[in-house]
Amino acid sequence: MSSLPVPVYLETAKTRVFAVVPAWPGWCRGARSADAALQTLVDYVPRYALALQGAGLAFPSINSVADLQVVASLPGNAVTEFGAPDRPLPGDELPVDAPELERMRAILHAAWQAFDRAVAAAQGKSLRTGPRGGGRSLEKMIAHNNGAEEAYLTALGGKAKPGTSDADLRLVMLDTLAASVRGEIPALGPRGGKRWSPRFFVRRVAWHALDHAWELEDRVQ
C-alpha cells in the first residue's frame, strides 16, 4: 500500500471535481478543477497522515502531484456537484478478505477519533462562519455527522435502534460492515435499491468524518 505513484480517480461534475484515492479511504479532496483537486489532495497529506497515527498503517511519502497517478476520470452527479464524492469505483464489488477488513476498521477508527478530537478542541470556542463553515454550530455539526452516519448505515443495509448513542452507532456500523463483507446482507434493499459496497461505505464514512474534523479545526477561533 506504500508504493508510488498512488492511483487516484477523478470524479468530475460541472463545477466540482473530487480526487479520490481508493487505497486510502478518507483521503479525498474536492476543488473547482482536476488540477486543483489533485494539489489539494497533496496539501492535505500531513493532516491525513496525522489522523492515521496510531492506526498501524504505513502511509506513503507524498511530496507533490507527481507522486499521484490519475487512472480514470468518472462523470460525477448531482451529489458530486453538491459537495460529496458519490461515484462507485472499479473494484468496489470485489471480495474483501480478513486483513483488508481489519484495515478498513482501523481507518474508520482513525477518522472517528480525528472527528472526536476536533469536537473536543472546539468545545467552548466560537466557530467562524462563512463558506468554509456554512454557519453550523458545534452541536449542529455533531448532529449532522451522526445523522449522516445513520443514513450511510442504512445504505449499507443496517439499522440502528432509535436513541442509539454515538459510540453504539459506530459499533453497529462496524458489525454491519463485517456482515456485508461476509455476504450476509442482500445486494438489493427491500424496495429494490442497490446497497452500498463495503469499500464505498468505508470511503464515504471516512471522508465525511475527516472532512468535518478538518472543517472544525479550520473554523475554531
N, C-alpha and C positions, 0 to 999 in steps of 0.2 A: 504493500500500500504506500510505500515511501518513494517509489521510483518517479523520475521526471522524464518528460513533461507530464503534467497532470491532465487527464482528459476532462474537458468541460463541454457542456451542452449549452447552447443559447436558446432561450425561449423568447420569441420576438413578437410583440404586438405592435400596434400602430405607433404609440408614443413611449413605450416602455420595453426594455429588454432585461431579462434575468440571465445571469451567468450561473449555471448550476453544476456542482461537482458531485456526481453520483457516489464516488468513493468516500466522500466526507460529508454526510448529512448535516445540514445547518450552515455549511459554508456556501452561501448563495447570496448574491447581491444584485440589486437592480439599479438601472440608470436609464437615461434617455437614449442611449445608443449602445451598440455592441462594444465599441472600444471603451466607452466609459464604464460599462458594466464589468468588463474584464479588469480594468485598472482598479475599480472599487473592490473587486474580489481580492486583488493583491494588497490593497491598502488595509483590508480587514484581516490579513493573515495574523498579525500579532494578537488581535482580540480573539480570534477563533482559537489560536494555539493556547492562549491563556485559559479560555473556557475548558479546553481539553486537559489541562494539567490535572494529574491525578487519575485520569481515565486509563492510563497504561497503554496508550497508543502512540506510535511513532509518526508524528506529523512531518511531512516533507519540508525541506527548507526552500521556501518560495521567495525569490528576490525581485522578480519582475514578471511582466506578462509573457516574456519569452519562456518562462517555466510552465506555461499553460499550453494546452493543445485543444483547440476547438474541433470537435469531432463531427458535429452536426448543428444545424440551426433549425429549430422546430417552430411552427407557427403558434403563436400564443392565442389567447381567447379573451373574453370579457374580464375574467378573473385576473389574468395577467395584466391587463390594462388597468384594472382597479388597484393592483399593487401586491399580488401574491403569486408565487410560482405554482402553476396548476397543470403542467403537462406531464403525463407519464413518460418514462424514458425507455429506450430499448433495453431489454434485460430485466425490467422490473418484475416480470412474471416468472423469472427463473426460480428454481427452488432455493431456499435459504437453509444452509447447514447449521449445525450447532455452534461452531466458532463464529460464524457471521451473526447469528442471533445474539450471542453474548457481546459482540462488538456493537451491534445496534443498541442493546440495552445500556452499554457503557456510554455511548454518545448521548442517548436520551437523558441519562442521569446527569451528565455533564451540562447539557443545555438547561435542564431544570434547575440545577444548582446555580448556574450563572444568573438565571432569572431571579431566583430567591435572593442571591447576594445583592443584585441591583435593587430589588424591592427593599431589602433591609437598609441599604445605604441611602435610599430615598425617603425613609421614614422621617417625618418631621421637617422635611425640606420642601421648599417651593419648587415647582417644575415650570420651566419655560414653556410657553405656548407658541403656536405658530405652525409652520409647515412640518417641522420635524416632530412636534409633539401632538399636534392636532387638538390640543386642549384637554385631553383626558386627565382627570385627577389620578392619583396613585390608586385609590380604591377602585375607580372605574377601569384602570389598566389591569388590575388583578382580576376583576370580574370578567373583563373582555378575554383575557388569556384563558381563564378557566372555562368560559362558555365556548370558546373556540375548540379547546381540547375535548370537551364533551361532544361537539359536532364531529371532530376528527375520529373519536372513538366509535361513534355511530357509523361513520363512513367505512370504517374497518370491519364493522359487523358486531360491535359490542354495545353494551349499555350499562350506565351507572345508575344506581338507585337514587331517587330524589334525596337531597340532603347529604350526599356523599362528600366527605371532606376532600380538600385538595390533595392531601397525601394518599388517601384511599383511591381517589380518581386515578392517580398515576399508577397505583398497583393494578387497578382494573385494566388500564391501558397496556401495561406490560403483560398481564395474563392473556389479554385478547390478542396481543401481538404474537405471543407464543402459540396460541391456539390457531391463529391464521397460518403461521409458519408450518404447523403440523397438518394443515389441510382440514381442520375441524370446522371451519366456517365456510359456508357455500359462497361461491364467487358472485352470485347474484342475490340481492336482497328480496324480501317478500313481495315487493312491488316490481321486481324485475330489473332494478337498477344495479349496475356493476359496482361491487365494493372495491375499496382501495386495496392495493397490494401492500404487503409488509414494507417493502422498500420505499414506496411512495409515502406511506404513512409516516415512517421514521423521518424521511426528508422534510415533510411538511411540519411535523411537530417540532423537530429540532430547529428548523428555520424560524418558526413563529416565536418560540421561546427566546432564542438568541436575538432575533430582530428587536423584540420588545425589551430585552435586557439592555441591549446597546442603546436603544432609544431612551430608556430611563437614565442611563449613565450620561447621555448627551444633554438631557433636559434638566438634570439636577443643578440648582443654582447654589 
